[in-house]
Amino acid sequence: MTEAVAERQRVLCEWIDEGCESGELSIDFPPNALAALLLAISDGLVLHYALDPHPLGKDQ
């Protein structure tokens, strides 16, 4: 599991680096920090959905 998470972060960090180099992205902190933050958010969203796929009820 640790290796899979590290690989996801490495790939995302590469994409962020490429975006910064091409001018598509401009960030004021390390690309690996943004990669870790984005992965933590996405993992959290997936976990919350798995625990409660309809948090507002069926009809909402």
CHARMM-style PDB file with segment names, atoms N, HN, CA, C and O in Angstrom:
ATOM      1  N   MET     1       0.823  -1.184   0.000  1.00  0.00      PROA
ATOM      2  CA  MET     1       0.000   0.000   0.000  1.00  0.00      PROA
ATOM      3  C   MET     1       0.871   1.253   0.000  1.00  0.00      PROA
ATOM      4  O   MET     1       0.582   2.213  -0.714  1.00  0.00      PROA
ATOM      5  N   THR     2       1.924   1.243   0.790  1.00  0.00      PROA
ATOM      6  HN  THR     2       2.159   0.462   1.370  1.00  0.00      PROA
ATOM      7  CA  THR     2       2.826   2.394   0.858  1.00  0.00      PROA
ATOM      8  C   THR     2       3.459   2.677  -0.497  1.00  0.00      PROA
ATOM      9  O   THR     2       3.586   3.832  -0.903  1.00  0.00      PROA
ATOM     10  N   GLU     3       3.850   1.626  -1.186  1.00  0.00      PROA
ATOM     11  HN  GLU     3       3.747   0.688  -0.856  1.00  0.00      PROA
ATOM     12  CA  GLU     3       4.463   1.789  -2.508  1.00  0.00      PROA
ATOM     13  C   GLU     3       3.462   2.361  -3.510  1.00  0.00      PROA
ATOM     14  O   GLU     3       3.823   3.204  -4.332  1.00  0.00      PROA
ATOM     15  N   ALA     4       2.225   1.916  -3.449  1.00  0.00      PROA
ATOM     16  HN  ALA     4       1.932   1.232  -2.782  1.00  0.00      PROA
ATOM     17  CA  ALA     4       1.199   2.412  -4.367  1.00  0.00      PROA
ATOM     18  C   ALA     4       0.939   3.895  -4.136  1.00  0.00      PROA
ATOM     19  O   ALA     4       0.814   4.662  -5.091  1.00  0.00      PROA
ATOM     20  N   VAL     5       0.858   4.300  -2.877  1.00  0.00      PROA
ATOM     21  HN  VAL     5       0.960   3.678  -2.101  1.00  0.00      PROA
ATOM     22  CA  VAL     5       0.632   5.708  -2.555  1.00  0.00      PROA
ATOM     23  C   VAL     5       1.829   6.545  -3.011  1.00  0.00      PROA
ATOM     24  O   VAL     5       1.656   7.619  -3.588  1.00  0.00      PROA
ATOM     25  N   ALA     6       3.022   6.060  -2.754  1.00  0.00      PROA
ATOM     26  HN  ALA     6       3.162   5.188  -2.285  1.00  0.00      PROA
ATOM     27  CA  ALA     6       4.227   6.785  -3.169  1.00  0.00      PROA
ATOM     28  C   ALA     6       4.291   6.928  -4.687  1.00  0.00      PROA
ATOM     29  O   ALA     6       4.708   7.969  -5.195  1.00  0.00      PROA
ATOM     30  N   GLU     7       3.885   5.899  -5.407  1.00  0.00      PROA
ATOM     31  HN  GLU     7       3.546   5.054  -4.994  1.00  0.00      PROA
ATOM     32  CA  GLU     7       3.896   5.965  -6.872  1.00  0.00      PROA
ATOM     33  C   GLU     7       2.867   6.977  -7.372  1.00  0.00      PROA
ATOM     34  O   GLU     7       3.157   7.748  -8.288  1.00  0.00      PROA
ATOM     35  N   ARG     8       1.676   6.986  -6.787  1.00  0.00      PROA
ATOM     36  HN  ARG     8       1.440   6.360  -6.043  1.00  0.00      PROA
ATOM     37  CA  ARG     8       0.662   7.971  -7.179  1.00  0.00      PROA
ATOM     38  C   ARG     8       1.183   9.386  -6.944  1.00  0.00      PROA
ATOM     39  O   ARG     8       0.998  10.265  -7.786  1.00  0.00      PROA
ATOM     40  N   GLN     9       1.828   9.605  -5.812  1.00  0.00      PROA
ATOM     41  HN  GLN     9       1.979   8.891  -5.128  1.00  0.00      PROA
ATOM     42  CA  GLN     9       2.349  10.936  -5.498  1.00  0.00      PROA
ATOM     43  C   GLN     9       3.485  11.310  -6.453  1.00  0.00      PROA
ATOM     44  O   GLN     9       3.591  12.461  -6.875  1.00  0.00      PROA
ATOM     45  N   ARG    10       4.327  10.340  -6.788  1.00  0.00      PROA
ATOM     46  HN  ARG    10       4.241   9.405  -6.445  1.00  0.00      PROA
ATOM     47  CA  ARG    10       5.440  10.609  -7.706  1.00  0.00      PROA
ATOM     48  C   ARG    10       4.915  11.027  -9.072  1.00  0.00      PROA
ATOM     49  O   ARG    10       5.396  12.001  -9.652  1.00  0.00      PROA
ATOM     50  N   VAL    11       3.939  10.303  -9.585  1.00  0.00      PROA
ATOM     51  HN  VAL    11       3.548   9.512  -9.114  1.00  0.00      PROA
ATOM     52  CA  VAL    11       3.375  10.611 -10.904  1.00  0.00      PROA
ATOM     53  C   VAL    11       2.700  11.977 -10.892  1.00  0.00      PROA
ATOM     54  O   VAL    11       2.917  12.783 -11.796  1.00  0.00      PROA
ATOM     55  N   LEU    12       1.888  12.241  -9.881  1.00  0.00      PROA
ATOM     56  HN  LEU    12       1.712  11.586  -9.146  1.00  0.00      PROA
ATOM     57  CA  LEU    12       1.210  13.528  -9.792  1.00  0.00      PROA
ATOM     58  C   LEU    12       2.219  14.663  -9.664  1.00  0.00      PROA
ATOM     59  O   LEU    12       2.036  15.724 -10.262  1.00  0.00      PROA
ATOM     60  N   CYS    13       3.270  14.454  -8.899  1.00  0.00      PROA
ATOM     61  HN  CYS    13       3.419  13.593  -8.413  1.00  0.00      PROA
ATOM     62  CA  CYS    13       4.316  15.462  -8.749  1.00  0.00      PROA
ATOM     63  C   CYS    13       4.987  15.751 -10.095  1.00  0.00      PROA
ATOM     64  O   CYS    13       5.286  16.905 -10.401  1.00  0.00      PROA
ATOM     65  N   GLU    14       5.219  14.728 -10.887  1.00  0.00      PROA
ATOM     66  HN  GLU    14       4.976  13.790 -10.639  1.00  0.00      PROA
ATOM     67  CA  GLU    14       5.791  14.921 -12.227  1.00  0.00      PROA
ATOM     68  C   GLU    14       4.865  15.774 -13.085  1.00  0.00      PROA
ATOM     69  O   GLU    14       5.318  16.684 -13.780  1.00  0.00      PROA
ATOM     70  N   TRP    15       3.578  15.482 -13.036  1.00  0.00      PROA
ATOM     71  HN  TRP    15       3.210  14.743 -12.472  1.00  0.00      PROA
ATOM     72  CA  TRP    15       2.606  16.260 -13.821  1.00  0.00      PROA
ATOM     73  C   TRP    15       2.608  17.715 -13.380  1.00  0.00      PROA
ATOM     74  O   TRP    15       2.563  18.623 -14.210  1.00  0.00      PROA
ATOM     75  N   ILE    16       2.662  17.935 -12.071  1.00  0.00      PROA
ATOM     76  HN  ILE    16       2.699  17.197 -11.396  1.00  0.00      PROA
ATOM     77  CA  ILE    16       2.683  19.296 -11.540  1.00  0.00      PROA
ATOM     78  C   ILE    16       3.966  20.004 -11.981  1.00  0.00      PROA
ATOM     79  O   ILE    16       3.928  21.163 -12.394  1.00  0.00      PROA
ATOM     80  N   ASP    17       5.096  19.307 -11.892  1.00  0.00      PROA
ATOM     81  HN  ASP    17       5.126  18.365 -11.556  1.00  0.00      PROA
ATOM     82  CA  ASP    17       6.372  19.877 -12.359  1.00  0.00      PROA
ATOM     83  C   ASP    17       6.281  20.287 -13.821  1.00  0.00      PROA
ATOM     84  O   ASP    17       6.708  21.379 -14.196  1.00  0.00      PROA
ATOM     85  N   GLU    18       5.720  19.404 -14.646  1.00  0.00      PROA
ATOM     86  HN  GLU    18       5.372  18.517 -14.341  1.00  0.00      PROA
ATOM     87  CA  GLU    18       5.585  19.698 -16.075  1.00  0.00      PROA
ATOM     88  C   GLU    18       4.683  20.911 -16.294  1.00  0.00      PROA
ATOM     89  O   GLU    18       4.972  21.754 -17.142  1.00  0.00      PROA
ATOM     90  N   GLY    19       3.604  20.999 -15.540  1.00  0.00      PROA
ATOM     91  HN  GLY    19       3.370  20.314 -14.850  1.00  0.00      PROA
ATOM     92  CA  GLY    19       2.710  22.140 -15.654  1.00  0.00      PROA
ATOM     93  C   GLY    19       3.382  23.439 -15.261  1.00  0.00      PROA
ATOM     94  O   GLY    19       3.148  24.475 -15.884  1.00  0.00      PROA
ATOM     95  N   CYS    20       4.219  23.393 -14.227  1.00  0.00      PROA
ATOM     96  HN  CYS    20       4.409  22.552 -13.721  1.00  0.00      PROA
ATOM     97  CA  CYS    20       4.958  24.591 -13.802  1.00  0.00      PROA
ATOM     98  C   CYS    20       5.987  24.993 -14.856  1.00  0.00      PROA
ATOM     99  O   CYS    20       6.134  26.175 -15.165  1.00  0.00      PROA
ATOM    100  N   GLU    21       6.691  24.017 -15.400  1.00  0.00      PROA
ATOM    101  HN  GLU    21       6.571  23.057 -15.149  1.00  0.00      PROA
ATOM    102  CA  GLU    21       7.712  24.302 -16.416  1.00  0.00      PROA
ATOM    103  C   GLU    21       7.105  24.870 -17.693  1.00  0.00      PROA
ATOM    104  O   GLU    21       7.720  25.711 -18.349  1.00  0.00      PROA
ATOM    105  N   SER    22       5.901  24.418 -18.053  1.00  0.00      PROA
ATOM    106  HN  SER    22       5.402  23.735 -17.520  1.00  0.00      PROA
ATOM    107  CA  SER    22       5.263  24.886 -19.285  1.00  0.00      PROA
ATOM    108  C   SER    22       4.502  26.195 -19.075  1.00  0.00      PROA
ATOM    109  O   SER    22       4.073  26.823 -20.044  1.00  0.00      PROA
ATOM    110  N   GLY    23       4.334  26.608 -17.828  1.00  0.00      PROA
ATOM    111  HN  GLY    23       4.682  26.098 -17.042  1.00  0.00      PROA
ATOM    112  CA  GLY    23       3.602  27.830 -17.535  1.00  0.00      PROA
ATOM    113  C   GLY    23       2.115  27.617 -17.306  1.00  0.00      PROA
ATOM    114  O   GLY    23       1.383  28.576 -17.062  1.00  0.00      PROA
ATOM    115  N   GLU    24       1.661  26.377 -17.379  1.00  0.00      PROA
ATOM    116  HN  GLU    24       2.255  25.598 -17.577  1.00  0.00      PROA
ATOM    117  CA  GLU    24       0.243  26.092 -17.146  1.00  0.00      PROA
ATOM    118  C   GLU    24      -0.129  26.244 -15.674  1.00  0.00      PROA
ATOM    119  O   GLU    24      -1.274  26.563 -15.353  1.00  0.00      PROA
ATOM    120  N   LEU    25       0.822  26.019 -14.784  1.00  0.00      PROA
ATOM    121  HN  LEU    25       1.752  25.760 -15.045  1.00  0.00      PROA
ATOM    122  CA  LEU    25       0.612  26.147 -13.345  1.00  0.00      PROA
ATOM    123  C   LEU    25       1.615  27.128 -12.767  1.00  0.00      PROA
ATOM    124  O   LEU    25       2.733  27.269 -13.262  1.00  0.00      PROA
ATOM    125  N   SER    26       1.192  27.796 -11.716  1.00  0.00      PROA
ATOM    126  HN  SER    26       0.283  27.682 -11.314  1.00  0.00      PROA
ATOM    127  CA  SER    26       2.099  28.664 -10.975  1.00  0.00      PROA
ATOM    128  C   SER    26       1.790  28.460  -9.498  1.00  0.00      PROA
ATOM    129  O   SER    26       0.719  28.841  -9.025  1.00  0.00      PROA
ATOM    130  N   ILE    27       2.724  27.863  -8.772  1.00  0.00      PROA
ATOM    131  HN  ILE    27       3.594  27.554  -9.156  1.00  0.00      PROA
ATOM    132  CA  ILE    27       2.518  27.614  -7.349  1.00  0.00      PROA
ATOM    133  C   ILE    27       3.707  28.162  -6.572  1.00  0.00      PROA
ATOM    134  O   ILE    27       4.823  28.231  -7.087  1.00  0.00      PROA
ATOM    135  N   ASP    28       3.456  28.549  -5.328  1.00  0.00      PROA
ATOM    136  HN  ASP    28       2.549  28.494  -4.909  1.00  0.00      PROA
ATOM    137  CA  ASP    28       4.493  29.143  -4.481  1.00  0.00      PROA
ATOM    138  C   ASP    28       4.992  28.192  -3.402  1.00  0.00      PROA
ATOM    139  O   ASP    28       5.473  28.630  -2.356  1.00  0.00      PROA
ATOM    140  N   PHE    29       4.878  26.900  -3.654  1.00  0.00      PROA
ATOM    141  HN  PHE    29       4.488  26.545  -4.503  1.00  0.00      PROA
ATOM    142  CA  PHE    29       5.338  25.900  -2.701  1.00  0.00      PROA
ATOM    143  C   PHE    29       5.777  24.673  -3.481  1.00  0.00      PROA
ATOM    144  O   PHE    29       5.535  24.592  -4.686  1.00  0.00      PROA
ATOM    145  N   PRO    30       6.414  23.718  -2.822  1.00  0.00      PROA
ATOM    146  CA  PRO    30       6.963  22.558  -3.534  1.00  0.00      PROA
ATOM    147  C   PRO    30       5.875  21.717  -4.225  1.00  0.00      PROA
ATOM    148  O   PRO    30       4.817  21.476  -3.645  1.00  0.00      PROA
ATOM    149  N   PRO    31       6.136  21.277  -5.450  1.00  0.00      PROA
ATOM    150  CA  PRO    31       5.173  20.437  -6.168  1.00  0.00      PROA
ATOM    151  C   PRO    31       4.783  19.170  -5.400  1.00  0.00      PROA
ATOM    152  O   PRO    31       3.640  18.721  -5.490  1.00  0.00      PROA
ATOM    153  N   ASN    32       5.714  18.597  -4.654  1.00  0.00      PROA
ATOM    154  HN  ASN    32       6.642  18.961  -4.581  1.00  0.00      PROA
ATOM    155  CA  ASN    32       5.369  17.386  -3.907  1.00  0.00      PROA
ATOM    156  C   ASN    32       4.361  17.684  -2.795  1.00  0.00      PROA
ATOM    157  O   ASN    32       3.583  16.808  -2.417  1.00  0.00      PROA
ATOM    158  N   ALA    33       4.366  18.908  -2.271  1.00  0.00      PROA
ATOM    159  HN  ALA    33       4.997  19.620  -2.579  1.00  0.00      PROA
ATOM    160  CA  ALA    33       3.384  19.287  -1.258  1.00  0.00      PROA
ATOM    161  C   ALA    33       1.994  19.376  -1.883  1.00  0.00      PROA
ATOM    162  O   ALA    33       1.019  18.912  -1.293  1.00  0.00      PROA
ATOM    163  N   LEU    34       1.899  19.967  -3.074  1.00  0.00      PROA
ATOM    164  HN  LEU    34       2.691  20.344  -3.553  1.00  0.00      PROA
ATOM    165  CA  LEU    34       0.607  20.035  -3.762  1.00  0.00      PROA
ATOM    166  C   LEU    34       0.122  18.636  -4.118  1.00  0.00      PROA
ATOM    167  O   LEU    34      -1.062  18.333  -3.973  1.00  0.00      PROA
ATOM    168  N   ALA    35       1.026  17.787  -4.580  1.00  0.00      PROA
ATOM    169  HN  ALA    35       1.988  18.033  -4.698  1.00  0.00      PROA
ATOM    170  CA  ALA    35       0.650  16.410  -4.914  1.00  0.00      PROA
ATOM    171  C   ALA    35       0.101  15.690  -3.685  1.00  0.00      PROA
ATOM    172  O   ALA    35      -0.928  15.020  -3.770  1.00  0.00      PROA
ATOM    173  N   ALA    36       0.773  15.822  -2.551  1.00  0.00      PROA
ATOM    174  HN  ALA    36       1.609  16.367  -2.482  1.00  0.00      PROA
ATOM    175  CA  ALA    36       0.316  15.166  -1.320  1.00  0.00      PROA
ATOM    176  C   ALA    36      -1.049  15.705  -0.894  1.00  0.00      PROA
ATOM    177  O   ALA    36      -1.912  14.940  -0.463  1.00  0.00      PROA
ATOM    178  N   LEU    37      -1.245  17.012  -1.012  1.00  0.00      PROA
ATOM    179  HN  LEU    37      -0.545  17.633  -1.363  1.00  0.00      PROA
ATOM    180  CA  LEU    37      -2.516  17.617  -0.636  1.00  0.00      PROA
ATOM    181  C   LEU    37      -3.649  17.131  -1.537  1.00  0.00      PROA
ATOM    182  O   LEU    37      -4.716  16.765  -1.043  1.00  0.00      PROA
ATOM    183  N   LEU    38      -3.434  17.123  -2.831  1.00  0.00      PROA
ATOM    184  HN  LEU    38      -2.567  17.420  -3.232  1.00  0.00      PROA
ATOM    185  CA  LEU    38      -4.465  16.669  -3.763  1.00  0.00      PROA
ATOM    186  C   LEU    38      -4.817  15.199  -3.544  1.00  0.00      PROA
ATOM    187  O   LEU    38      -5.986  14.820  -3.608  1.00  0.00      PROA
ATOM    188  N   LEU    39      -3.809  14.381  -3.286  1.00  0.00      PROA
ATOM    189  HN  LEU    39      -2.859  14.689  -3.234  1.00  0.00      PROA
ATOM    190  CA  LEU    39      -4.081  12.963  -3.033  1.00  0.00      PROA
ATOM    191  C   LEU    39      -4.832  12.760  -1.718  1.00  0.00      PROA
ATOM    192  O   LEU    39      -5.719  11.911  -1.631  1.00  0.00      PROA
ATOM    193  N   ALA    40      -4.478  13.536  -0.701  1.00  0.00      PROA
ATOM    194  HN  ALA    40      -3.758  14.226  -0.771  1.00  0.00      PROA
ATOM    195  CA  ALA    40      -5.177  13.421   0.583  1.00  0.00      PROA
ATOM    196  C   ALA    40      -6.643  13.814   0.430  1.00  0.00      PROA
ATOM    197  O   ALA    40      -7.526  13.165   0.991  1.00  0.00      PROA
ATOM    198  N   ILE    41      -6.899  14.876  -0.330  1.00  0.00      PROA
ATOM    199  HN  ILE    41      -6.182  15.403  -0.785  1.00  0.00      PROA
ATOM    200  CA  ILE    41      -8.283  15.294  -0.558  1.00  0.00      PROA
ATOM    201  C   ILE    41      -9.049  14.215  -1.317  1.00  0.00      PROA
ATOM    202  O   ILE    41     -10.164  13.861  -0.935  1.00  0.00      PROA
ATOM    203  N   SER    42      -8.460  13.694  -2.381  1.00  0.00      PROA
ATOM    204  HN  SER    42      -7.554  13.981  -2.691  1.00  0.00      PROA
ATOM    205  CA  SER    42      -9.171  12.683  -3.172  1.00  0.00      PROA
ATOM    206  C   SER    42      -9.393  11.406  -2.365  1.00  0.00      PROA
ATOM    207  O   SER    42     -10.467  10.809  -2.437  1.00  0.00      PROA
ATOM    208  N   ASP    43      -8.402  10.989  -1.608  1.00  0.00      PROA
ATOM    209  HN  ASP    43      -7.529  11.474  -1.550  1.00  0.00      PROA
ATOM    210  CA  ASP    43      -8.572   9.791  -0.770  1.00  0.00      PROA
ATOM    211  C   ASP    43      -9.667  10.012   0.262  1.00  0.00      PROA
ATOM    212  O   ASP    43     -10.470   9.115   0.520  1.00  0.00      PROA
ATOM    213  N   GLY    44      -9.702  11.198   0.853  1.00  0.00      PROA
ATOM    214  HN  GLY    44      -9.049  11.926   0.644  1.00  0.00      PROA
ATOM    215  CA  GLY    44     -10.733  11.511   1.837  1.00  0.00      PROA
ATOM    216  C   GLY    44     -12.126  11.495   1.228  1.00  0.00      PROA
ATOM    217  O   GLY    44     -13.069  10.995   1.841  1.00  0.00      PROA
ATOM    218  N   LEU    45     -12.260  12.045   0.017  1.00  0.00      PROA
ATOM    219  HN  LEU    45     -11.494  12.451  -0.482  1.00  0.00      PROA
ATOM    220  CA  LEU    45     -13.553  12.036  -0.653  1.00  0.00      PROA
ATOM    221  C   LEU    45     -14.016  10.614  -0.965  1.00  0.00      PROA
ATOM    222  O   LEU    45     -15.193  10.291  -0.806  1.00  0.00      PROA
ATOM    223  N   VAL    46     -13.101   9.780  -1.405  1.00  0.00      PROA
ATOM    224  HN  VAL    46     -12.145  10.043  -1.534  1.00  0.00      PROA
ATOM    225  CA  VAL    46     -13.437   8.389  -1.702  1.00  0.00      PROA
ATOM    226  C   VAL    46     -13.865   7.667  -0.420  1.00  0.00      PROA
ATOM    227  O   VAL    46     -14.838   6.912  -0.422  1.00  0.00      PROA
ATOM    228  N   LEU    47     -13.141   7.901   0.661  1.00  0.00      PROA
ATOM    229  HN  LEU    47     -12.351   8.514   0.662  1.00  0.00      PROA
ATOM    230  CA  LEU    47     -13.482   7.272   1.939  1.00  0.00      PROA
ATOM    231  C   LEU    47     -14.861   7.720   2.416  1.00  0.00      PROA
ATOM    232  O   LEU    47     -15.673   6.891   2.826  1.00  0.00      PROA
ATOM    233  N   HSD    48     -15.128   9.009   2.366  1.00  0.00      PROA
ATOM    234  HN  HSD    48     -14.468   9.683   2.033  1.00  0.00      PROA
ATOM    235  CA  HSD    48     -16.422   9.506   2.802  1.00  0.00      PROA
ATOM    236  C   HSD    48     -17.556   8.950   1.952  1.00  0.00      PROA
ATOM    237  O   HSD    48     -18.618   8.616   2.476  1.00  0.00      PROA
ATOM    238  N   TYR    49     -17.340   8.849   0.665  1.00  0.00      PROA
ATOM    239  HN  TYR    49     -16.477   9.120   0.239  1.00  0.00      PROA
ATOM    240  CA  TYR    49     -18.365   8.277  -0.211  1.00  0.00      PROA
ATOM    241  C   TYR    49     -18.606   6.800   0.129  1.00  0.00      PROA
ATOM    242  O   TYR    49     -19.746   6.336   0.138  1.00  0.00      PROA
ATOM    243  N   ALA    50     -17.517   6.068   0.408  1.00  0.00      PROA
ATOM    244  HN  ALA    50     -16.591   6.445   0.401  1.00  0.00      PROA
ATOM    245  CA  ALA    50     -17.660   4.652   0.757  1.00  0.00      PROA
ATOM    246  C   ALA    50     -18.449   4.488   2.055  1.00  0.00      PROA
ATOM    247  O   ALA    50     -19.209   3.531   2.201  1.00  0.00      PROA
ATOM    248  N   LEU    51     -18.273   5.411   2.991  1.00  0.00      PROA
ATOM    249  HN  LEU    51     -17.656   6.188   2.873  1.00  0.00      PROA
ATOM    250  CA  LEU    51     -18.979   5.329   4.267  1.00  0.00      PROA
ATOM    251  C   LEU    51     -20.432   5.769   4.154  1.00  0.00      PROA
ATOM    252  O   LEU    51     -21.304   5.225   4.831  1.00  0.00      PROA
ATOM    253  N   ASP    52     -20.693   6.764   3.290  1.00  0.00      PROA
ATOM    254  HN  ASP    52     -19.985   7.207   2.740  1.00  0.00      PROA
ATOM    255  CA  ASP    52     -22.051   7.279   3.167  1.00  0.00      PROA
ATOM    256  C   ASP    52     -22.228   7.856   1.762  1.00  0.00      PROA
ATOM    257  O   ASP    52     -21.996   9.046   1.552  1.00  0.00      PROA
ATOM    258  N   PRO    53     -22.639   7.023   0.796  1.00  0.00      PROA
ATOM    259  CA  PRO    53     -22.739   7.485  -0.596  1.00  0.00      PROA
ATOM    260  C   PRO    53     -23.844   8.516  -0.823  1.00  0.00      PROA
ATOM    261  O   PRO    53     -23.821   9.221  -1.832  1.00  0.00      PROA
ATOM    262  N   HSD    54     -24.797   8.617   0.081  1.00  0.00      PROA
ATOM    263  HN  HSD    54     -24.815   8.044   0.900  1.00  0.00      PROA
ATOM    264  CA  HSD    54     -25.903   9.582  -0.072  1.00  0.00      PROA
ATOM    265  C   HSD    54     -26.069  10.370   1.240  1.00  0.00      PROA
ATOM    266  O   HSD    54     -27.042  10.161   1.965  1.00  0.00      PROA
ATOM    267  N   PRO    55     -25.129  11.268   1.545  1.00  0.00      PROA
ATOM    268  CA  PRO    55     -25.163  11.939   2.846  1.00  0.00      PROA
ATOM    269  C   PRO    55     -26.384  12.838   3.047  1.00  0.00      PROA
ATOM    270  O   PRO    55     -26.741  13.130   4.189  1.00  0.00      PROA
ATOM    271  N   LEU    56     -27.029  13.281   1.978  1.00  0.00      PROA
ATOM    272  HN  LEU    56     -26.740  13.044   1.050  1.00  0.00      PROA
ATOM    273  CA  LEU    56     -28.194  14.160   2.109  1.00  0.00      PROA
ATOM    274  C   LEU    56     -29.506  13.412   1.999  1.00  0.00      PROA
ATOM    275  O   LEU    56     -30.574  14.024   2.010  1.00  0.00      PROA
ATOM    276  N   GLY    57     -29.440  12.124   1.895  1.00  0.00      PROA
ATOM    277  HN  GLY    57     -28.572  11.626   1.886  1.00  0.00      PROA
ATOM    278  CA  GLY    57     -30.654  11.319   1.743  1.00  0.00      PROA
ATOM    279  C   GLY    57     -30.878  10.948   0.309  1.00  0.00      PROA
ATOM    280  O   GLY    57     -30.276  11.527  -0.594  1.00  0.00      PROA
ATOM    281  N   LYS    58     -31.741   9.986   0.095  1.00  0.00      PROA
ATOM    282  HN  LYS    58     -32.230   9.515   0.829  1.00  0.00      PROA
ATOM    283  CA  LYS    58     -31.992   9.440  -1.241  1.00  0.00      PROA
ATOM    284  C   LYS    58     -32.575  10.460  -2.212  1.00  0.00      PROA
ATOM    285  O   LYS    58     -32.206  10.483  -3.386  1.00  0.00      PROA
ATOM    286  N   ASP    59     -33.475  11.294  -1.732  1.00  0.00      PROA
ATOM    287  HN  ASP    59     -33.775  11.276  -0.778  1.00  0.00      PROA
ATOM    288  CA  ASP    59     -34.205  12.204  -2.618  1.00  0.00      PROA
ATOM    289  C   ASP    59     -33.490  13.517  -2.861  1.00  0.00      PROA
ATOM    290  O   ASP    59     -33.962  14.316  -3.670  1.00  0.00      PROA
ATOM    291  N   GLN    60     -32.385  13.773  -2.205  1.00  0.00      PROA
ATOM    292  HN  GLN    60     -32.002  13.123  -1.548  1.00  0.00      PROA
ATOM    293  CA  GLN    60     -31.724  15.076  -2.349  1.00  0.00      PROA
ATOM    294  C   GLN    60     -30.486  14.981  -3.169  1.00  0.00      PROA
ATOM    295  OT1 GLN    60     -29.810  15.987  -3.386  1.00  0.00      PROA
TER     296      GLN     60
END
